[in-house]
Amino acid sequence: MTVTLTEKAESRLQAFLANSANGANDKTKGIRISVKDGGCSGYEYGMDITSKPKPDDLVFEQGQVTLYIEPKSAPLLEGVVIDFVDGVMDSGFKFTNPNATDTCGCGKSFKTSDCNSPGVPCK
């Protein structure tokens, strides 16, 4: 399983994690990345700060950021590169997904070739 953060994405996620300090256990604090039905193309990405990993989460370290991946989402996230862009017209996390055969205009959702991957099925 490979999910890669660019330097900018890692730095931004580190800042989010530091700013979300609420007395939670810093040893388990990380980012949960998932894919679910939705968006205009079939699947949409999800990213949440968590300090309570689920027992079946796949756990990866990217520099100083812990990533938690839902097992059902893993096949759809294989090879994904997550970047952070900061521009006048567009700012936020950008996912480059080699599994996607189509993406929507906003870049927040995608489609695979047959919507029959072992991940969460398209509706």
URFEN-V560525 format. One record per residue. N is the residue number from 1. PSI is psi as a letter, one per 40 degrees, with the letter a starting at -180 (* if undefined). NEAR is the number of other C-alpha atoms within 8 Angstrom. D_CENTER is the distance of its C-alpha to the mean C-alpha in whole Angstrom. Layout:
<<N & PSI & NEAR & D_CENTER> <N & PSI & NEAR & D_CENTER>>
//
This chain:
<<1 & h & 5 & 13> <2 & h & 7 & 11> <3 & h & 10 & 8> <4 & h & 9 & 10> <5 & h & 11 & 10> <6 & i & 10 & 13> <7 & d & 7 & 15> <8 & d & 10 & 15> <9 & d & 12 & 11> <10 & d & 13 & 12> <11 & d & 8 & 15> <12 & d & 9 & 13> <13 & d & 10 & 11> <14 & d & 10 & 14> <15 & d & 8 & 16> <16 & d & 8 & 14> <17 & d & 11 & 15> <18 & d & 7 & 18> <19 & e & 6 & 19> <20 & e & 6 & 18> <21 & h & 7 & 21> <22 & f & 4 & 22> <23 & e & 4 & 24> <24 & i & 7 & 21> <25 & h & 7 & 21> <26 & d & 6 & 20> <27 & d & 4 & 20> <28 & e & 10 & 17> <29 & h & 13 & 15> <30 & a & 12 & 12> <31 & h & 13 & 8> <32 & h & 14 & 7> <33 & h & 12 & 4> <34 & i & 11 & 6> <35 & h & 12 & 8> <36 & i & 10 & 11> <37 & h & 11 & 14> <38 & a & 9 & 15> <39 & a & 10 & 15> <40 & e & 8 & 18> <41 & e & 12 & 17> <42 & d & 13 & 16> <43 & i & 14 & 12> <44 & i & 13 & 10> <45 & i & 10 & 6> <46 & h & 9 & 6> <47 & h & 8 & 5> <48 & i & 7 & 8> <49 & h & 9 & 11> <50 & i & 10 & 13> <51 & e & 10 & 16> <52 & g & 6 & 17> <53 & i & 9 & 15> <54 & i & 5 & 16> <55 & d & 4 & 18> <56 & e & 6 & 17> <57 & i & 10 & 13> <58 & h & 8 & 13> <59 & h & 8 & 13> <60 & i & 7 & 12> <61 & h & 8 & 13> <62 & g & 10 & 12> <63 & b & 5 & 16> <64 & e & 7 & 16> <65 & h & 11 & 12> <66 & h & 12 & 12> <67 & h & 12 & 8> <68 & h & 13 & 9> <69 & h & 12 & 8> <70 & h & 12 & 10> <71 & d & 8 & 13> <72 & d & 8 & 13> <73 & e & 13 & 9> <74 & d & 12 & 10> <75 & d & 9 & 12> <76 & e & 9 & 10> <77 & e & 12 & 8> <78 & h & 12 & 11> <79 & e & 11 & 11> <80 & i & 12 & 8> <81 & h & 11 & 9> <82 & h & 13 & 7> <83 & i & 12 & 10> <84 & h & 12 & 12> <85 & i & 10 & 15> <86 & g & 7 & 18> <87 & i & 6 & 20> <88 & d & 5 & 23> <89 & d & 4 & 22> <90 & h & 7 & 18> <91 & i & 9 & 16> <92 & a & 7 & 12> <93 & h & 9 & 9> <94 & h & 10 & 9> <95 & h & 10 & 8> <96 & h & 7 & 10> <97 & h & 10 & 10> <98 & e & 8 & 14> <99 & e & 9 & 14> <100 & h & 10 & 14> <101 & e & 9 & 18> <102 & i & 8 & 17> <103 & i & 11 & 15> <104 & i & 10 & 17> <105 & d & 4 & 18> <106 & e & 5 & 16> <107 & e & 9 & 13> <108 & e & 11 & 11> <109 & i & 15 & 12> <110 & i & 16 & 13> <111 & i & 12 & 15> <112 & i & 11 & 16> <113 & d & 6 & 20> <114 & e & 5 & 21> <115 & f & 9 & 19> <116 & f & 8 & 20> <117 & i & 10 & 17> <118 & e & 7 & 17> <119 & a & 10 & 14> <120 & h & 10 & 14> <121 & i & 9 & 17> <122 & i & 8 & 18> <123 & * & 4 & 20>>
//
